[in-house]
C-alpha cells in the first residue's frame, strides 16, 4: 500500500514536471492560472462580503472595515516577503531538479512567516487603538475599527503562513490545491458573516438566529475562515502529497537561501509596505473630508480587488512557468511565456475595465444606498481605475517577469512604483487642489505613470534572457552538460 502511494506521488510529480517543460505554453499558463484566479476571486468575494454586510450598519462601520484593509495588507507584507521570494527560488530549483534544496527553502520560509505573523500579533495586541488611528480611523469609527482589528490580529501567524503555502504549491505546479485552500475559507466566510454580524438572518420565510456582534462578528468570521484555510493548505505537506516537505530538519538559514528569498521577496515586501503607507495616507486624507469619502474609497478598493485578483491569478500562473523553464534553461519557453502573458494581460485588463466602467454606478449603489456623497466618490474612483486597468495589468506582468528570472532590482523598482514612486508624490497635490475628486483619481493616475518605469525594465529583462541563452549555447558548443 505504501509503495503504491509512493508510486502515485511520483507519477503526479512527473506529470507536473512534464507540464512545465513540454506542454504548450498557453495551455500550461492557463492551467496554472485558472485555479489561482478562482481562488483570488473567492478571496475578493469574502473580503467584499465583510464590507457589504457591514455597510447596513452605516458609514462609520463601513469606514472601519476600510481602515482595517491596511492592517490586512500589513500582515500580507509579513507573509508575502518570504512567500514570493520562496516561490521564485523554489520554481527555479524544481526546474533544475533540486527537490531537496527546494524543501529546505519552503520549510525555512514557512517558519519565518509564522515568526513574522507572531510579532505583528504581539505588537498589535499591545497597541490596538494607536494602531487603528494610525491606519486612518476617525473619532466616529475608532471603536468599530478596534473591534475589527482585534480578531484579525489573533490569526496573523496563520495568515502569514498561508501566503507561503499558497505560493509554494503554485511553484510546484499544484495550483488546484492552492485554490481549494484559499477558496474554501473564502466561501465559509461569506456564510459566517451574516450569522455573526446580525441578531437574526432572514432566508426567504426562514429566520435563523444570529450572534448580533456587528463589526466584531465580521472580524471573527474572517479569522475563523483564515484558520480553516491554514488547515486545508498544510494538509498536502503533512500528508506528503507535495513535492516539497515541511520539516523542522529542513529549516536552514543558509546564506544562499536567505539571499535568494530576501532579494526577490523584498520586491513584494516593498510593494505591500508602500500599499500600507499609501492606504494610511489616503485613509487619513479621505477621513479628513468625511466618513462617506473614506467609505467610498474603501469600497472602491474592495471592488477593484476582483480585477486585481484576476490579474494576480494570471501572474501567479505565469511566474512559476517562467521560473521553472528559466531554471531548466529552456529559453525558448521563457520567451514564449513572456510574449503570451504580456499580450493577454492587456486584453484581460481592457475587458474587465470596460465592464467595470459601464456598471460602476450600479456597483457602488449596493454599498452606498442613498448616500449621494459616497455614491459620487465611489463611482468616479471605480471608473477612473477601470480606465487605467490595462496599464496596471501590463506593468504587473512585467513585474512578475522580473521576479520569475530572479531580477530582484527590477522587481523591486516596479513593485514600488504603483503605490510608491508614482503614487505618494501626487496624492497631496491632487487631494489639495481637487478635494474628494482628487482622492478618487490618485490610484488611476499612478497606474498610468508606472508604465513609463516598466518599459525600460522590460527591455532589461529581455537583455538578461538573451545573454543567458547565448551563454548556454556557448557551453553546449564547448561540450558542457547542463
N, C-alpha and C positions, 0 to 999 in steps of 0.2 A: 504493500500500500504506500509506504514511504517513498519507495523507488519510483512508483507510478506518479506520485505527486511531484517529485523532483523532476521527472521527465517532462511532465506537463508544464512546469515552470520554465524549464529550459527551452521548450518549444515556443512558449509565449514570448520569451526574451528574444529568441532568434527571429520571430515574426516582426517584433518591434525594430530590431536592427535592420532587417531586410527592408522594411517600410521606409526607414530613414534614408537608406543608401541606394535603393533600387527603384522603388515605385515612382511614378511621375510626380514631379514637384507640386503641381496644382492639387493633385489628389491628396498628397501627404499633408500639405499645409491645411487643406480644408478639413481632413480627418482630425488633425490635431486641434484646429481652431474651433470647430463646431461645439465640442463639449465645453471648452473654455468660455465661449460666447454664451452658451446656455447658462453656465454657472454664474457668470458675471451678471447676466440679465436677471436671474433669480435673486442674486445678491442685491442688485439695484432695486428690485421689486420690494424686498423686505426692508431695505433702507427707506424707500419711499413710503412703505406701509406705515412706519412709525409716524412720519410726517402727516400722512393722510388722516389717520385715526386721531392723532393729537390735535390736528387743525380744528376739530369740532370743539375743543376746549378754549379756543380764542387765539388771537395773535401772539400774546405773550408766551403761551405754551409752544406754539409753532416756532417762535423765535428761539426758545430754549433748546429745542431739538436741533435747530440750525446752528446754534452756537457750539453744540457738542459734536458737530461734524468735524470740527478741528481737532477735538480730542481723539476721535476715531482715526483721523489722519496721523496724529502723533504716535498712536500705537502702531499704525501701519508702518510708520517710519522705522520703528524698532524692529519689526519683522522683515520688512522688505529690504532693509540694509543687507542682511545676511542672505535672504531668500533669493533676490535677483542675482547677487554675486555667485551664490552656490549653484543656481540654475545654469548660468553661463559656463561655469567651470565643470560642473557635472556632465553637461551635454558634450563638452569637448573631450572629457576623459572617457565617456562611454563610446564616443566616436572613435577614439584611439584604443578601445578595448581594454581600458584600465578600470575594471569594475571595483576592484579592492580600494583603490585610491578614491574613487567616486563615493563609496560608502563612508569613508573617513570624512570627506567634505560634508556630506549630508549630516552625519551624527554630530559633528562639531558645530555646524550651523544651527541645528535643532536646539542643542543645549544653550547656545549663545542667545537665541531668540527667547527662550524661557527666562534666562537671566535678565535680559533687557526688559521684558514684559513685567517681571517682578519688581524691578527698580521703579518703573512707571507706577505700578500699583502702590508701592510704599510711599513715594513722593506725593502722588495724587490723593491718597487717603489722609495724609497729614495736612495737606493744604488745598482741600477741595474748593472752598469758597474763593480764595485768591486765584486759584486756577481758572475757574469758570468766568470770573470777572476779567482776567487777562484775555480769555478767549473771546470776550465781547459781550458778556451778559450784562444787561441793563438792570436798573433797580427793580423794574416791573417784572422781569423774568428770571432773576437770580435764583429764587427758591426752586423754580421748576428746573433750572439748569443743574443745581446741586442734586436734585432728585434723580435726574437722568444720568449724571456723571458717576454717581456712587456705585451703581451696579455694573456699568461698563468697565470701570476701573478694576473691579474684582476679577474679571476674566481677561485682563490684559495679557497675562502669560500665555493663556490658551490661544488668544487671537494672534499673538506674535508667532507662536509655533505653527499655527495653521498656514500662515504665509509660506513658511519654509517647506512644509509638507506638500502644499499645492504646487509650488514651483518645482520641487524635486520630482514629483510624479510626472509633471509635464516634460521635464528634462529627459526622462527615460521613455517618453512616448506614451505614457499611461494617462492621457488627458481625460478619459472617461471616468476613471477612478477619482480624479480631482473634481470633476463635475458633480459626481454623486455626493462627495463630502461637502462641497460648498452649497450645492442645490438643496439637499435635504434640510440643512439648517435654515436656509432662507425660507423654504415653504413652511417649515414649522413655525417660524417667527410670524408669518402672516396669519396663521391660525391663533397663535397665542395672544397677539396684540389686542384684539377686541375683548378677549376674555379677561385680560389683566387690566386693561385701561378703564372699561365701563362697568357699572354696577350690574347691568344686565345686557344681554346680547339678543337682538331680535333676528331670527332667520325665518322669514315668512310669518306663519302663525305660531311658530315655536319660539319660546322665550327661555334662554339659558341664563343661569346666574353667573355673574362675573365678580371679579375682585374689587373693581372700582378704585384702582390705585392711581389712576390718571397717568401723569408723565412717568412716575416711578414704575408703573406697570409696563409701559413701553420699554423701559430700560431693562427690567427683569426678563421680559420676553426675549429681547436681543441677547442678553447674557446667556440664558439657557440654550438658545439656538447656537451660539458660538461653542459652547461646551459639547453639544451633540455633534457638531461638525468636527471638532477635535477627535472625538471618539471614533467617528467613521474614518477620518483621514489617517489615523495612526494604525488602524487595523491591518492594512496591507503590509506595513513594515513589521509589526509584531508577529503576524502570521507568516512572514517570509514569502509573500506573494509578489514582492517587488524585487527589481534588480538590486536596489540599494538596501543595506541592512542597518537598522538602528541599534546601536550597541554602545555601552559605556567603553568597551575596549577599542572602539573606532574613533573615540574623541582624540583629536590630535591637533593642537595649536602650533603646527609647524610653520616656519617662515613662509613656505610656499603656499599653503592653504590660506593663511591669514592675508597674504599679499593679494592672491588671486580673487578671493571673495570680497575683500575690502575695496580693491581697486575698481572692480565692476559694480559692486553693490553700493559704493559711495554715490554713484550717479542717481540711483533710486532714492537713497537716503537724502541727498541734497534736494532732489525734486520734491520729495514728500515734506522735507523741512521747510522748503520755500512755500509749498502749498499751505502748510500750517501758518507760516508767517503772513502769507497773502490773505488767508482766511481771517486771521486775527485782525489785520489792518482793515480789511473790508467790513468785517462784522462791527468793529468799533466805529467806523465812519457811518455805516448804514444805521446802526443803533443810535448814533447821534442825531440822525434825521427823524427816525420814528421806528417803533416796533414793526409797523407794517412794511417799511422799507427793508428792515432786517429779515423779516419773514419772507418777503418776496424774493430777495436774493438767495436766501436759504433754500426755498422751494425750487428755484431755477437750478441751483447746483445739484439738487437731488434728481430733478427731471433729466438733466444732462448726463447723469450717470448711466442712463440707458445707452445712448450712442457711444459714450466713452467706454462703456463696458464691452460693446461690440468691437470697438477699435482695439481695446486692450486684449480682448479674447483673440482677435485676429493676430495681434502681435505676439501673444504667447504661443500661438500655433506656429508662427513664422520663425521666431528667435531660436527655439531648440533645434529646428530643422537646419537652420543656418549654422548654428554652433556645432551640431553633430557632424555635418559634412565638412565644416572647416577643420575640425579635429581629425577627420578621416582623410583630409586633403583632396576632397572631391570638389575642386574649384569650379567645375562646370555646373554642378548643382548649387553651389553657393551663389554664383551669378544669376542663375535661373530663378532661384528663390527670391532674390532681391528684386529682380525685374517684375516678377509676378506680384509680389507683395506691394511694391510701391504703386503700381498701376491700380490694383484693386482696392487699396486703401482710399484712394481718391474717389473711386466710384462709390464705395460704401459711404464715405463722408458726404458726397453730393446727394445721394438718395435719401439718407437719413436726415440731412439738413433741410432738404426740401419738404419732407413730411412734417418736421417739427415747425418749420416756418409757417406752413399753412394752418396747422392745428394749435398754434401757440395760445390763442385766446381760450379755446375750449379746455386746454390742459390746465392753465393757471386758474380757471374758474372752479375746477374741482377742489382747490385748496383755499382760494380767496373768498369764495362765496360772493357776497355783495360788497365787499370792501374795495372801493374804487382805487385807492392808492396802491394797495397790494396788487390789484389786477393790472394797473398801468405799468408798474415797475417790473413785475414778473413777465408780462407779455413782451415788453421791449427787450429784456435780458435774454429770454429764450430765442427770440427771432434773430438778435444780433449774433448770439453764439451758434445758432443753426447756420447762419450765412457763412460763418468762419470755420465750420466743421471740416470741409475738405482740406483746408490748410492744416488744421490740427492733426487730422488723420495721417497726412503725408509726413509731417515732421515727426510724429510718434513712430512711424515705421523706420525712418532714418535713425532715430534713437535706438530702436531695437536692433538695427543692423550693426551699429557701433558696439552695443553690448554683446551681440552674438559672436563677433570675431575677437572680443577682448580688447577693443579700442576704448579703454576706460576714459581717457581725456575727452574724446568726442562725446561719449555717452553722458559725462558729467555736464559738459557745456550745454548740450541740447536739453538734458533733463531739467536744468536750472533756468532755462530761458522762458518757458511758458508762464511760470509764476514767480520768476525772479528777475532776470535782467531785462525782460520785455514787459514785466507787469509792475513791479514796485516803483520804477521811475515815473510811471504815468498815472498811478492811482490817485495821488494827491492832486495834481493839476486838473484831471478830469472831474473829480468829485467837487473840487473847489469852484470851478467855473460853470459846471453843468448840473450840480446837485445830484439828485437821485438818478437822473438820466445818465450822468457821468459814471456813477457807481454801476449802473446796469451795463455800460458799454466797455468797462475796463478789460474783462477777460477776452472778449471777442477781438479787441484791438491788439492785445498781447499775442493772441494766436496768429494773427496775420503777420505781425512783426517778427515772430520766431522763424518764419520761412527764410528770411534773409540770413539767419545764422545756420540753418540746416543745409542750405545749398553748398557752401564750401565744405561742410562736414561730409556730405555725400561724396563729393569729389575725392576727399582724402581717403574715405573707406574704399572706394574703387581702386585707388592707388595702392593701398595695402594689399588688397586681394590680387591685383596684378603682379606685385612684387613677390607675393607668396607663391603664386603659380609659376613665375619664372624661376624662382629658387628650387621649387620641386622638380621642374623639368631639367634643371642643371644636375641635380642629384641623381635623377633617374638616368640621365645620359651618361653620368660617370659610373654607373653600375651600383649606386647605393640602393638600399632597400628601405621601404617605408616602415 
